[in-house]
Amino acid sequence: MSIRVLIVDDSALIREVLSRTLGRDGDITVVGTAEDPIDAREKIKTLRPDVVRFAYFLGMFHRLCEGSRYSPLSSAALGWM
């Protein structure tokens, strides 16, 4: 069973490099990428990743989910670089 990862970063280059690098690992499947928290929130809902990797400056991402009945972050692990 592979780990499903969503990569969130404003840099297209970083998204591409991380996708290729992580994609080489047989235990990891990059299910998608997003360039901002709003796009990421929608992709989390539809793609249901196990892990969301996001840029450090996007650390405020959780605020997008505050107060919502459904928190897409409830089942995904988060990490930043």
Secondary structure, 3 states (H helix, E strand, C coil): CCEEEEEECCCHHHHHHHHHHHHCCCCEEEEEEECCHHHHHHHHHHHCCCEEEECHHHHHHHHHCCCCCCCHHHHCEEEEC
